Amino acid sequence: MSSYPPPGPGAGGVGHRIEEAIELIEMELRHAIAYVNDAVVPQVRSESITAMRKLSETLRNLADRVERTHGQPPNQPKGPSAR
């Protein structure tokens, strides 16, 4: 005959294995976060700065070319009424 309720898990039961799995997952997540913070973020920041500098140079060259082609525009007042 079986007893009701069923007996709880022992020292090596499913509950203990789940706790161990959770600990391993948390440890792996900490390692992944550290890797992203230490390697990925600085690389992305560096590449973004380089891209912004190249874009800035390209825009400056484009502005110079437009200015040479069409001449310098007349001075217009700045602000919302300038539209």
QUINORSUL-V883708 format. One record per helix or strand. SS is the DSSP state (A for helix, B for strand). FROM is the first residue (numbers start at 1). LEN is the number of residues. If there is no record, write none. Layout:
SS | FROM | LEN
SS | FROM | LEN
This chain:
A | 14 | 57
A | 80 | 3
